[in-house]
């Protein structure tokens, strides 16, 4: 595969899986203390990674869960935040200004805090009660964070009596990195073909729902816009027919991210519409990838990580065919704002 290191990928994802025992100790300690609700706080791609888990908790568990954008959260005076709240924050660098400020804000209000990050001795890891650290770089950070969150969120739900299959689920996560590589390999020709056809495309619509909505949001904003400077609109499938559909023409590029949760009918409806009105339709469907060894009942939870691992290949080929590095920025962390 183009610009892909199997060894590096397995090291990063393996590091996340190796945190299982530490995560379980943290969760068990938190349950001894008790908490009444859960906040998932981050900025940009980090908060987008939380959106599927907010959906999963709210559709699986009785724990009240709130995914919040860090910069807004510290100004909002959220009335559900208290010393009885559990707050999970995420920043790969551990230095994201808005997320660090949110961590301080939550600590000042007595909440219990967990930080998911890539480095010790950085502000986020130093501030939170429980840092969960696995080194990763931008290319595989999303998969690393999601693997940490699968253990963390599902252990929380298990302890709450909502997910009795945790042990079997966590055991199957051990083989998931290899299965994700197989998915990447199968998707590789499609990723290259997409990049060849769409390398000069000026505008995309990216549509998701349920557990893939966060991926639609982050891929539009954090990759196509931030890393490739392509104008992109992310749309939730449930809202597509309340405005955005009017912009669809036969030459409008639409990228649909189809998962396997309860909201799949919403994506099917958008797909049926797109097939009629545009000639530029791309569908990434997690059902197309076998994930041998993963139980059918768990697949709906894994849709976001399967989607993100495929989108990584799309990004690499766009970078190559457009001759536009995924690392270059005009403004982000480059100028004062």
N, C-alpha and C positions, 0 to 999 in steps of 0.2 A: 504493500500500500504506500501511496505517495506520502513522504514526510511523516512516517509513523514508526515509532519505536515500540515494539511489543514488550521489550524488557522494561522500558520506562513506564509504560501503561500499567503493567502488572505490579510494578514496584509501588506506584502511587495508589492504585486501587487495593492492593494487598495491604498497604499501610493503613488504609481506612478500615478494612475488615479486621485487622489485628487490634483495633481499638475496642473490639466488642467487650472484652472483660472489663476494661476500664469504664466504658459506657454503662454497663450493667451495675457496677459498683456505685457510680454516680447516681443513677436512677434510683437504686435501692435506698441510698442515703437520703435522697430528696423525698422519697415516699415516707420514710421514717418521720421526717419533719412535717410533711403534708403541704399541699398547695391547692388552690381552688380554681385556677385558670392558667392558660398557657399563652404566652406572647412569642411570636416569631418575628424578629426585627433585623432588617438589613437595608442595604442600598443597592440600587441597580440590579445586577445579576444575582446578588445574594438574596434580596427579598423575593425575586422571581423564583428562585429555587425553593423558597418557603411556600409559595402559593399551592403547589400540589399537596404539600403536607398539611396545610390548613384544610384543604378540601378533604383529605383522607381522614383527619381527626374528626372533622365535623360530620362526616358521613359514616364513621365507624365507632366513634367513642362518645361518651357523655362529658368529656373534658371540654369546656368552652375554650376555643382557640381563635386567636386573632393574629393575622399576618399584617405587619405595619411597616411603612416606609420610615426609616430612622429620622430623617430631618423633620418630617411632619409630626412624628410621634412626640418628640420632645417639646413641641409647641402646643399640642392638642389638649393636654390635661385630661388624658383618657381616664374616665371614671372607674374602669374595671381594673386598672393597675393598682396594686397594693402590696403590702408586705407578705401577703399570701399568694402572690403571683410567681409563676416560674417563667423566666425570660430566656429564650435562646437567641443569641446574636451570632451573626456570621460576617467575617471579613477575611479574605484570603491573606492579605498582607498584614492584617492586624492593625492597620493604621488608617483605615477609612474614617475620615474626620467625623462624618455624621453618625456613623455606627459607634465609634468610640464615645461620642457625646451621649448617645442613647444609653450605652452601658453605664456611664457615670450617673446619668439621670435615674436609671432603674435601681442602681445600688443605693443612691441617696434616699430612695423611697422604700428601702428595705426588702426589695424583691430578691429572690434567689436567681442567680445568673449563670448561664452556661455560654461559653464562647467557642465557636467552631472556627478554626483559623489554621494557617499554614506555618506559623512560627511562634516559638516561645520568645520571651523578653521583648515583646512588642506591646503597645498600649492595651489592645483588647485582651490578650492573654493575662496581662498583669492586673487588669481591673476586675475581671469576672471571678466568681467563686470557683467555677470548674472549667478550666480551659481544656478543650479537646483538640489536639494538635496533630495534623498530618501534613507533611510538606507536599505541596503540589504547585505547579505553575498554571498559567491561564489555560493551556491546551486541555488538561485533564482535571482541572479543579472542580468542574461541575459534577463529574462522576464521583470524585472523592467525597465531596460534600454530601451528595445524595446517599452514598453508602453509609456514611456516618449517621445521617438523619434516619435512614431505614432502621438502623439499630436503636437509635435514641428514641424516636417517636413511637416505634412499635413496642419497645420495652415499656415506655410510659403507658401505652394503651393496655399492654398485658398486665401490668401491675394494677391498673384500674379495673381489671376484669372484663375488658372489651375485646381482647385479642388472645384467646387461649392457644392459638397456633404459633406463638412467637418462637419457640425453640426450633420447630421445623422450618419456619420461615428464615430464621437467622442462619441455620445450617445450610440452607439452599443458597443464601447470599454468597457463601464461600466459592461457589462455582460460577457465580454471575459474571465476574470479569472475563473469563474465558468465553462465555456465551456472548458477551457484548463484542468481543473481538470477532467472533464468527459473524455477528450481525453486521459489523463494519465491513468485513470482507465481502459479504453478499451484496451490500449496498454500494460498494466501491464503484462499479461500472456506472451505476445510476448517478452517483455523485459527480463523476467526471463528465458524464453526458450533460447533466444540468449546467455545470460550469461552462462548458463549451457553448451551449445554446444561449445562456443568460448572462454571459460575462459583461455585456454592455447594456443590460436591461436597466432602465433608469428608476424603476419603481416596482415594488412588490407589495402584495397583501399577504400577511401570515395569519392563519386562522387556527385557533385551538379551542379546547373546552375541557372542563373538569381538570384532570391531572396533567393535561398537556397545555393548558392555558398559560401557565408560567413560562413554559418553554417558548411559546409563540411570542409572548411579551419580551422575553430576554433576547431571543434570536433577532427579532426586529430591531430592538434598540441597541443591544450590547455588541452585536456582531455586524449585521448588515449596515446599520447606521454608524456606530462608533468605529468599527474596525475596517469597514469597506466603503463608508461614505456614500451609501446608496439610500435614497429616500424609501422608507418602508412604513407601512401601517400595520400594527397588530390589532386583530379584531377577535373578540370572543364570539364563538359560533352562535350563542344565544342572542347576541345583539346584532349580528350581521344583517338581519332582515329589518333592522330599525334605522337604516340610514346608509350604511356603507355599500350596500348592494347597488345603489344608483351610480356608483363610480365604475362598475364592472363593464368593460367593453371587450371585444373579441381579442384585443392585444394586451389585456391586463394580466400580468403575472400573478397567479394565486398559488400559495403554498399552504396545503392543508396538513395539519398534524393530528392524525387520528390515533386515539388511544383505545383502551378496552374497558373503560369504566362505564358507569351508568349514563354518561352524557354522550355516548357514541351516536345515538340517533340525531343529536344536534349537528354533528359533523356530517352525517349522511345527508341531511337536508341541504347543507351548504354545498356538498359535493354534487348533488343532483342539479342544483342551480348552476354551479360553475360549469358543469359539463355542457349545459345548453348555451352559455353566453360568453365563454372565453375559450380561445384555442391554446392558452398558455396555463395549463393546470398541472401542478405537481402535487402528488399525494404521498406522504410518508405515513405508512400504516404499521403500527407495531405488530399487528396480527400476521404480517408477512414474515416474521422472524421466529424461528422455532423455540429457542431458549430451552433446549433439551435438558431435562432434570429439574426444571422449575414447574411447580404444580400449577395447574390451570387456575385455581382459586386465587393465586398470588399475582397473576399476570397484570390484573388491572392496577395494582399498586406500583408495578414496575414500568408502566408506560412512560413516565417522565424521563427515566434514566435511559431507556431504549431510544426514545426520541432524541435526547441530547447527544447520545453517543453516535447516532447517525448524522446529526447536524454537524458534529465535529468534522466529519469527512467532507460534507458540503463546503464548509469553511476553508479547509485545506485546498480544495480544488478551485474555489473562487479566488483564493489568494494567488494560486499558481497561474490560472488562466487570465486573470486581470492584472497580474504583475503588481499587486498591491499588498504589501506586507500586513499581516494581522496585528503587528506590533506598532505600526506608525500611528501617531495622533497629532492633530493640529492644536487641540486645546486641552484635552483631558490630562490632568496632572502635568501639563506643559506650561500653561500660563496661569496667572492669578485670576480667580473668579469668585 
